[in-house]
């Protein structure tokens, strides 16, 4: 009996070669609509689906292959006599190969179309035929990926299609349809935490290794919202690795938390800041961030790229070595020149001056990444053994601006306090940041108690100020307007004791911003009053584990 192949594809890549081979090998090709027309125009004989079903396509093409003559021919098991007899009695023939790829819902759901327009790209017949063929993979070859056409042709030429190959092709079908349905579900289902979690992810990269050399790894990106990972463009350097991408993710999020200077978009939470703190928002400045081991080792704002970078470098000139640098504005030539003498893994920015790019490319292994959009993900996912934790992204900066001390913050300290509270949210908890002129001068993060984090941050700040006081014009000068101690300290969570305030007072801190909420808040408030320091409670904790 003559073998038959049903071919109906949206993506035409490679289909002419496959169909031509099948035709030359004596197969009958059944097809529909645009695919049939394409093959006929290229002199490949085609039998229209309606000739098999005895029923015309209808409802603007919504119904054409949803028919027993199609699905019985696919699903009939050749090793069960009753199935074979049923086909014979119904005058139906088997279908031995199904080649289908789906309407481009992944692409269209990202295109900003209306709901009605997007729904029209939900494929019904395609997934139905694929699933039927995949279920009956012992008897039917099922193809949905053009990358598999050549191997299929090779096996058919040998007249020996291995069962394991057919099983793998079937597995790819359910892998695709699961992701396809998940994308549709996410589009239609307006629930924050649905009963079943459906993620639609596509492998973008197999990595050389994971967090350590003995661990395998891969990068997957959303099919229905490409986000940063699916849109960035690498302009130079080695392939990104697992740790690179994790560090790049946090660095870019931190830089974008202060807005994209190239787009003049206000950072998240700016309205609530204005509501609580009059005259606090000064518009978007250039932000530069250095990240090492998934936590910032320097973060700063500046009126120029040079100013922002110099503050970041001054915060921790040791840890920045081998780290990642992200900027929320175009990297200029002057900054690129300054970076020439520093070893670092990655630089990421919305764009690069032509000359700056050429300078940076002199570093053979430096990964230069053009970031094409700000972070868009509303949720964060953390794998646990046997499950997945999901939470909203931390985007609420503060719930209140409550001055709890007798002394109120000076107006000059308020921008630093707001900057500090926003910046410290990207530091591993327990996290303390010391701030001077909208820049971190000392960071203490990832400590198991808050006093250690505070001491580390204050010591780092004192060291940075000492270096700044010793700078001369020959070495470029201090990035700060003076070498006086920093005045502001920010904490990601409340103080359980008064010890952090005591250490801050010794270091010359004049204003503290923290969430508050400890049963011992009164101890810290009294300590601030004792030293004439101002303290503000925000009511919002920012743990980052």
C-alpha positions as CSV (number, residue, x, y, z in Angstrom):
1,X,0.0,0.0,0.0
2,X,1.2,3.5,-0.9
3,X,2.5,5.4,2.1
4,X,1.0,8.8,2.9
5,X,2.3,11.9,4.5
6,X,0.3,14.8,5.8
7,X,2.2,18.1,5.5
8,X,0.8,21.4,6.9
9,X,3.4,23.9,8.0
10,X,3.4,27.6,8.8
11,X,7.2,27.8,8.6
12,X,8.3,26.6,5.2
13,X,12.0,26.1,5.9
14,X,13.2,22.8,4.5
15,X,9.7,21.6,3.6
16,X,10.3,21.6,-0.1
17,X,13.3,19.3,0.2
18,X,11.3,16.9,2.5
19,X,8.2,16.9,0.3
20,X,10.3,16.4,-2.9
21,X,12.1,13.4,-1.4
22,X,8.8,11.8,-0.2
23,X,7.2,12.4,-3.6
24,X,10.2,10.8,-5.4
25,X,10.1,7.9,-3.0
26,X,6.5,7.2,-4.0
27,X,4.6,8.7,-1.1
28,X,1.3,10.5,-1.5
29,X,1.4,13.9,0.1
30,X,-1.8,15.3,1.7
31,X,-1.7,19.0,2.4
32,X,-3.8,22.1,3.2
33,X,-4.1,25.8,2.3
34,X,-0.9,27.7,2.0
35,X,1.3,24.6,2.2
36,X,-0.5,22.9,-0.6
37,X,-0.2,26.0,-2.8
38,X,3.5,26.3,-2.0
39,X,4.2,22.7,-2.9
40,X,2.2,22.9,-6.1
41,X,4.0,26.0,-7.2
42,X,7.2,24.1,-6.8
43,X,5.9,21.1,-8.9
44,X,5.3,18.7,-6.0
45,X,2.0,16.8,-6.5
46,X,-0.4,17.3,-3.5
47,X,-3.8,15.8,-2.5
48,X,-5.9,18.3,-0.8
49,X,-7.2,17.4,2.6
50,X,-10.8,18.0,1.5
51,X,-10.4,15.2,-1.0
52,X,-9.6,12.9,1.9
53,X,-12.3,14.1,4.2
54,X,-15.0,14.7,1.6
55,X,-15.7,17.9,3.5
56,X,-14.6,21.4,2.5
57,X,-12.5,23.7,4.6
58,X,-14.8,26.1,6.5
59,X,-15.0,28.8,9.1
60,X,-12.2,30.8,7.6
61,X,-9.9,27.7,7.8
62,X,-10.6,27.0,11.4
63,X,-11.9,23.5,10.4
64,X,-10.1,21.5,7.8
65,X,-8.2,18.6,9.4
66,X,-10.5,17.9,12.4
67,X,-12.1,14.9,10.8
68,X,-12.2,11.1,11.4
69,X,-10.7,10.4,8.0
70,X,-7.6,12.2,9.2
71,X,-7.3,11.2,12.8
72,X,-8.4,7.6,12.2
73,X,-5.6,7.3,9.6
74,X,-3.1,8.7,12.1
75,X,-4.2,6.9,15.2
76,X,-5.0,3.4,13.9
77,X,-2.5,0.8,15.2
78,X,-1.2,-1.4,12.5
79,X,-0.6,-4.3,14.9
80,X,-4.3,-4.5,16.0
81,X,-6.4,-6.4,13.5
82,X,-9.6,-4.6,14.6
83,X,-8.1,-1.2,13.9
84,X,-7.0,-2.3,10.4
85,X,-10.4,-3.9,9.7
86,X,-12.1,-0.7,10.8
87,X,-10.2,1.4,8.4
88,X,-10.9,-1.0,5.6
89,X,-14.7,-1.1,6.4
90,X,-14.8,2.7,6.5
91,X,-12.7,2.9,3.3
92,X,-10.0,4.9,5.1
93,X,-6.2,4.7,4.6
94,X,-3.4,5.1,7.1
95,X,-1.3,8.2,7.4
96,X,2.3,7.3,8.0
97,X,4.0,10.6,8.5
98,X,2.7,13.9,9.9
99,X,4.7,17.1,9.4
100,X,3.2,20.1,11.1
101,X,4.4,23.2,12.8
102,X,2.1,25.6,14.6
103,X,0.7,29.1,14.1
104,X,3.2,31.5,15.6
105,X,1.4,32.2,18.9
106,X,4.8,32.6,20.7
107,X,5.7,35.5,18.5
108,X,2.2,37.1,18.2
109,X,1.6,37.1,21.9
110,X,4.6,39.4,22.2
111,X,3.5,41.7,19.4
112,X,1.0,43.7,21.4
113,X,-2.1,42.7,19.3
114,X,-5.6,42.9,20.7
115,X,-7.0,39.8,22.5
116,X,-9.2,39.0,19.5
117,X,-6.3,39.2,17.1
118,X,-4.0,37.1,19.3
119,X,-6.7,34.4,19.7
120,X,-6.7,33.8,16.0
121,X,-3.1,32.6,16.3
122,X,-4.1,29.8,18.6
123,X,-3.6,26.6,16.6
124,X,-6.2,23.9,17.1
125,X,-5.9,21.4,14.3
126,X,-2.1,21.4,14.3
127,X,-1.6,20.3,17.9
128,X,-4.4,17.8,17.5
129,X,-2.7,16.1,14.6
130,X,0.7,16.3,16.3
131,X,-0.6,14.7,19.5
132,X,-2.4,12.0,17.6
133,X,0.7,11.1,15.6
134,X,3.0,11.3,18.7
135,X,0.7,9.0,20.6
136,X,1.0,6.5,17.7
137,X,4.7,7.0,17.2
138,X,5.4,3.3,16.6
139,X,3.5,3.5,13.4
140,X,3.7,7.2,12.5
141,X,6.7,9.5,12.0
142,X,5.9,12.9,13.5
143,X,7.8,16.0,12.6
144,X,7.4,19.5,14.0
145,X,11.0,20.8,13.9
146,X,12.7,21.5,10.6
147,X,16.0,20.5,12.2
148,X,14.8,16.9,12.1
149,X,14.0,16.8,8.4
150,X,17.4,15.7,7.2
151,X,17.8,12.9,9.7
152,X,14.3,11.6,8.7
153,X,15.2,11.6,5.1
154,X,18.4,9.7,5.8
155,X,16.6,7.0,7.8
156,X,13.9,6.7,5.1
157,X,16.5,6.2,2.5
158,X,17.8,3.2,4.5
159,X,14.2,2.0,4.8
160,X,14.9,1.7,8.5
161,X,13.5,4.3,10.9
162,X,14.6,3.3,14.4
163,X,11.9,3.2,17.1
164,X,14.0,5.3,19.4
165,X,14.2,8.0,16.8
166,X,10.4,8.0,16.3
167,X,10.0,8.0,20.1
168,X,12.3,11.1,20.4
169,X,10.3,12.9,17.7
170,X,7.1,12.1,19.6
171,X,8.6,13.5,22.8
172,X,9.5,16.7,21.0
173,X,5.8,17.1,20.0
174,X,4.5,16.9,23.6
175,X,7.4,19.2,24.7
176,X,6.3,21.7,22.1
177,X,2.5,21.5,22.7
178,X,3.0,21.7,26.5
179,X,4.9,25.0,26.0
180,X,2.4,26.2,23.4
181,X,-0.6,25.5,25.7
182,X,1.3,27.1,28.7
183,X,1.8,30.3,26.7
184,X,-1.9,30.4,25.8
185,X,-2.9,29.7,29.4
186,X,-0.7,32.5,30.7
187,X,-2.3,34.8,28.1
188,X,-5.9,34.0,28.9
189,X,-5.8,33.2,32.6
190,X,-5.8,36.3,34.8
191,X,-4.7,34.6,38.1
192,X,-1.7,35.5,40.1
193,X,-1.1,32.0,41.4
194,X,-3.2,29.5,39.3
195,X,-4.0,26.0,40.5
196,X,-1.5,24.6,38.0
197,X,1.7,26.5,37.1
198,X,2.4,26.4,33.4
199,X,5.7,27.9,32.2
200,X,6.5,28.2,28.5
201,X,10.3,28.3,28.1
202,X,12.6,27.6,25.1
203,X,16.2,26.6,25.3
204,X,18.4,29.5,24.2
205,X,21.8,28.1,25.1
206,X,23.5,25.0,26.3
207,X,26.3,26.1,28.6
208,X,29.8,24.7,29.0
209,X,29.0,24.2,32.7
210,X,26.9,25.5,35.5
211,X,27.8,27.3,38.7
212,X,30.8,24.9,39.0
213,X,32.7,23.0,36.3
214,X,31.2,19.6,37.3
215,X,27.6,20.9,36.9
216,X,25.8,20.9,33.5
217,X,23.6,23.9,32.7
218,X,21.4,25.6,30.1
219,X,19.6,28.9,29.6
220,X,15.9,28.9,28.8
221,X,13.9,32.1,27.9
222,X,10.2,32.8,27.9
223,X,8.4,32.1,24.7
224,X,5.6,34.6,25.5
225,X,7.7,37.4,26.8
226,X,11.4,37.5,25.9
227,X,12.4,39.8,28.7
228,X,16.0,40.9,29.1
229,X,17.5,37.4,28.6
230,X,15.8,36.9,25.3
231,X,16.5,40.3,23.8
232,X,20.1,41.3,24.8
233,X,22.7,41.3,22.0
234,X,26.3,40.2,22.6
235,X,28.6,42.5,20.6
236,X,32.0,41.0,21.6
237,X,33.7,38.4,23.7
238,X,33.3,34.8,24.9
239,X,30.0,33.1,25.3
240,X,28.1,34.0,28.5
241,X,28.3,31.3,31.2
242,X,25.9,30.4,34.0
243,X,27.4,32.7,36.6
244,X,27.8,35.5,34.1
245,X,24.1,35.5,33.3
246,X,23.1,35.4,37.0
247,X,25.4,38.3,37.8
248,X,24.3,40.2,34.6
249,X,20.7,39.8,35.7
250,X,21.2,41.4,39.1
251,X,23.5,44.1,37.7
252,X,21.1,45.2,35.0
253,X,18.1,45.2,37.4
254,X,20.0,47.4,39.8
255,X,21.0,49.8,37.1
256,X,17.5,50.0,35.7
257,X,16.0,50.5,39.2
258,X,17.1,54.2,38.8
259,X,15.5,54.5,35.3
260,X,16.9,54.2,31.8
261,X,18.7,57.4,31.2
262,X,18.4,56.9,27.5
263,X,14.6,56.8,27.7
264,X,13.9,59.2,30.4
265,X,11.6,56.8,32.2
266,X,11.1,57.4,35.9
267,X,12.2,54.5,38.1
268,X,9.7,52.3,39.8
269,X,8.3,53.7,43.0
270,X,9.0,57.4,42.1
271,X,5.4,58.4,42.7
272,X,5.3,56.9,46.2
273,X,8.5,58.7,47.1
274,X,7.1,62.0,45.9
275,X,4.0,61.4,47.9
276,X,5.9,60.8,51.1
277,X,8.9,63.0,50.6
278,X,8.4,66.4,48.9
279,X,11.3,67.5,46.7
280,X,13.0,64.1,47.1
281,X,13.0,63.1,43.4
282,X,15.6,64.7,41.3
283,X,14.9,63.0,38.0
284,X,16.9,60.3,36.3
285,X,20.7,60.3,36.5
286,X,23.3,58.0,35.0
287,X,23.6,54.9,37.1
288,X,26.6,52.5,37.2
289,X,26.7,49.2,39.0
290,X,29.5,46.7,39.7
291,X,28.5,43.2,40.7
292,X,30.6,40.3,42.1
293,X,29.1,37.0,43.1
294,X,25.6,38.1,42.5
295,X,25.7,41.1,44.8
296,X,26.7,44.8,44.2
297,X,30.2,45.8,45.2
298,X,29.5,49.4,44.1
299,X,26.5,51.4,42.9
300,X,26.3,55.1,42.1
301,X,24.5,57.8,40.4
302,X,26.2,60.7,38.5
303,X,25.5,63.6,36.2
304,X,28.0,62.0,33.8
305,X,29.1,58.4,33.1
306,X,32.6,59.2,34.3
307,X,31.3,60.5,37.7
308,X,29.1,57.4,38.2
309,X,31.8,55.0,37.3
310,X,34.5,56.7,39.5
311,X,32.2,56.5,42.5
312,X,31.6,52.8,41.9
313,X,35.3,52.0,41.6
314,X,36.1,54.0,44.7
315,X,33.6,52.1,46.8
316,X,35.5,48.8,46.4
317,X,38.5,48.9,44.0
318,X,39.4,45.3,45.0
319,X,36.1,43.4,44.6
320,X,35.3,45.0,41.2
321,X,38.3,43.0,39.8
322,X,36.8,40.2,37.7
323,X,33.2,41.5,38.2
324,X,30.5,42.8,36.0
325,X,29.7,46.4,35.2
326,X,26.2,47.6,34.1
327,X,25.2,51.2,33.1
328,X,21.7,52.6,32.4
329,X,23.0,54.9,29.7
330,X,25.3,54.8,26.6
331,X,28.9,54.1,27.4
332,X,31.1,56.9,26.2
333,X,34.7,57.0,25.0
334,X,36.0,58.6,28.2
335,X,34.6,55.8,30.4
336,X,35.9,53.2,28.0
337,X,39.4,54.6,28.2
338,X,39.1,54.5,32.0
339,X,38.1,50.9,31.9
340,X,41.0,49.8,29.8
341,X,43.2,49.2,32.8
342,X,40.7,47.1,34.7
343,X,40.1,43.4,34.3
344,X,36.3,42.6,34.4
345,X,34.1,40.0,32.8
346,X,31.2,41.9,31.3
347,X,30.0,45.4,30.5
348,X,26.3,45.9,29.8
349,X,24.6,49.0,28.6
350,X,21.8,50.2,26.3
351,X,24.4,51.3,23.8
352,X,28.0,52.2,23.2
353,X,29.7,55.0,21.4
354,X,31.5,53.7,18.3
355,X,34.9,54.7,19.6
356,X,34.1,53.3,23.0
357,X,33.1,50.0,21.5
358,X,36.4,49.8,19.6
359,X,38.4,50.5,22.8
360,X,36.5,47.9,24.8
361,X,36.9,45.3,22.0
362,X,40.7,45.5,22.6
363,X,40.0,43.2,25.5
364,X,39.8,39.9,23.7
365,X,37.7,38.0,26.3
366,X,35.5,40.9,27.5
367,X,31.8,40.2,27.0
368,X,30.1,43.4,25.7
369,X,26.4,43.2,25.9
370,X,23.9,45.6,24.4
371,X,20.8,45.6,26.6
372,X,17.6,46.3,24.5
373,X,15.0,46.6,27.3
374,X,14.5,47.1,31.0
375,X,13.5,44.2,33.2
376,X,9.9,43.2,32.8
377,X,9.4,40.1,34.9
378,X,6.8,40.6,37.6
379,X,7.6,37.4,39.5
380,X,10.7,35.6,40.8
381,X,11.2,31.9,40.9
382,X,13.3,29.9,43.3
383,X,13.8,26.1,42.8
384,X,13.5,23.9,45.9
385,X,13.8,20.1,45.9
386,X,10.5,18.9,44.4
387,X,9.0,22.3,43.9
388,X,9.2,25.9,43.0
389,X,8.7,29.0,45.1
390,X,7.2,32.0,43.4
391,X,6.9,35.5,44.6
392,X,6.2,39.0,43.2
393,X,9.3,40.9,42.3
394,X,10.4,43.4,45.0
395,X,9.2,46.7,43.5
396,X,7.6,48.5,46.4
397,X,10.2,50.8,47.9
398,X,8.4,52.2,50.9
399,X,5.0,52.4,52.6
400,X,5.7,55.5,54.6
401,X,8.3,58.1,55.5
402,X,8.1,58.3,59.3
403,X,10.7,60.4,61.1
404,X,10.9,58.6,64.5
405,X,13.6,60.7,66.1
406,X,13.8,64.1,67.6
407,X,16.2,65.2,64.9
408,X,14.8,65.3,61.3
409,X,17.0,64.5,58.3
410,X,18.6,67.5,56.6
411,X,17.4,68.2,53.1
412,X,20.8,67.4,51.6
413,X,20.6,63.9,53.1
414,X,17.2,62.9,51.8
415,X,18.3,62.0,48.2
416,X,21.1,59.8,49.7
417,X,18.5,58.1,52.0
418,X,16.2,57.3,49.1
419,X,19.1,56.2,46.9
420,X,20.4,54.0,49.7
421,X,17.1,52.3,50.4
422,X,16.6,51.6,46.7
423,X,20.2,50.4,46.2
424,X,20.4,48.2,49.3
425,X,17.5,46.0,48.0
426,X,19.9,44.4,45.5
427,X,22.5,43.5,48.2
428,X,22.3,40.0,49.9
429,X,20.8,40.1,53.4
430,X,21.7,41.0,56.0
431,X,22.5,44.2,54.1
432,X,23.8,47.6,55.1
433,X,24.9,50.4,52.8
434,X,26.7,53.6,53.6
435,X,26.0,56.4,51.2
436,X,27.7,59.6,50.1
437,X,26.5,61.8,47.3
438,X,24.1,59.2,45.9
439,X,26.8,56.5,45.8
440,X,27.7,53.6,47.9
441,X,30.8,54.3,49.8
442,X,30.7,51.0,51.8
443,X,28.6,47.8,51.4
444,X,28.1,45.0,53.9
445,X,26.0,42.1,52.6
446,X,25.4,38.4,53.0
447,X,26.1,38.4,56.8
448,X,24.3,36.2,59.3
449,X,23.8,39.2,61.7
450,X,23.2,42.8,61.1
451,X,26.0,44.2,63.2
452,X,28.6,42.4,61.1
453,X,27.1,43.8,58.0
454,X,27.1,47.3,59.5
455,X,30.7,47.1,60.7
456,X,31.8,45.8,57.2
457,X,30.0,48.6,55.4
458,X,31.3,51.3,57.8
459,X,34.9,50.0,57.6
460,X,34.7,49.9,53.8
461,X,33.3,53.5,53.7
462,X,36.1,54.7,56.0
463,X,38.7,53.1,53.8
464,X,37.2,54.7,50.7
465,X,37.2,58.1,52.3
466,X,40.8,57.7,53.4
467,X,41.8,56.9,49.9
468,X,39.8,59.8,48.6
469,X,41.6,62.2,51.1
470,X,44.9,61.0,49.7
471,X,44.1,61.3,46.1
472,X,46.0,63.9,44.0
473,X,45.4,65.4,40.6
474,X,47.9,63.0,39.2
475,X,45.7,60.0,40.2
476,X,42.5,61.6,38.9
477,X,41.2,63.1,42.2
478,X,38.4,62.0,44.5
479,X,35.1,61.1,42.9
480,X,33.4,62.8,45.8
481,X,33.2,66.6,46.4
482,X,35.1,66.2,49.7
483,X,36.7,63.5,51.8
484,X,34.5,63.9,54.8
485,X,32.8,60.8,56.2
486,X,29.6,59.6,54.6
487,X,26.4,60.9,56.4
488,X,23.8,58.3,55.5
489,X,23.3,54.6,56.3
490,X,20.6,52.3,54.8
491,X,19.4,48.9,56.0
492,X,17.3,46.3,54.2
493,X,15.6,45.3,57.4
494,X,15.0,46.5,61.0
495,X,17.6,46.7,63.8
496,X,17.0,44.1,66.5
497,X,19.3,46.0,68.8
498,X,20.9,49.4,69.2
499,X,24.4,48.2,68.2
500,X,24.1,49.3,64.6
501,X,23.3,52.9,65.7
502,X,26.2,52.9,68.1
503,X,28.6,51.9,65.4
504,X,27.1,54.4,62.9
505,X,27.5,57.2,65.4
506,X,31.2,56.4,65.9
507,X,31.6,56.6,62.1
508,X,29.9,60.0,61.8
509,X,26.6,58.9,60.3
510,X,24.0,61.6,60.6
511,X,20.9,59.9,59.1
512,X,19.6,56.3,59.0
513,X,16.8,54.8,56.9
514,X,15.4,51.4,57.7
515,X,12.1,49.6,57.7
516,X,11.4,49.5,61.4
517,X,9.1,47.0,62.9
518,X,11.4,45.4,65.6
519,X,10.1,44.8,69.1
520,X,13.2,46.7,70.1
521,X,12.7,49.7,67.8
522,X,12.7,52.0,70.9
523,X,16.3,51.0,71.6
524,X,17.5,52.3,68.2
525,X,15.4,55.4,68.4
526,X,16.7,56.3,71.8
527,X,20.3,55.7,70.6
528,X,19.8,58.0,67.7
529,X,18.3,60.7,70.0
530,X,21.3,60.3,72.2
531,X,23.7,61.1,69.4
532,X,21.5,63.7,67.6
533,X,21.0,61.4,64.6
534,X,17.9,61.3,62.4
535,X,16.2,58.0,61.6
536,X,13.3,57.3,59.2
537,X,11.2,54.2,59.1
538,X,9.8,53.1,55.7
539,X,7.6,50.2,56.8
540,X,8.9,48.0,54.0
541,X,11.5,45.3,54.5
542,X,13.8,44.2,51.6
543,X,15.3,40.8,52.4
544,X,17.3,39.3,49.6
545,X,18.4,35.7,50.2
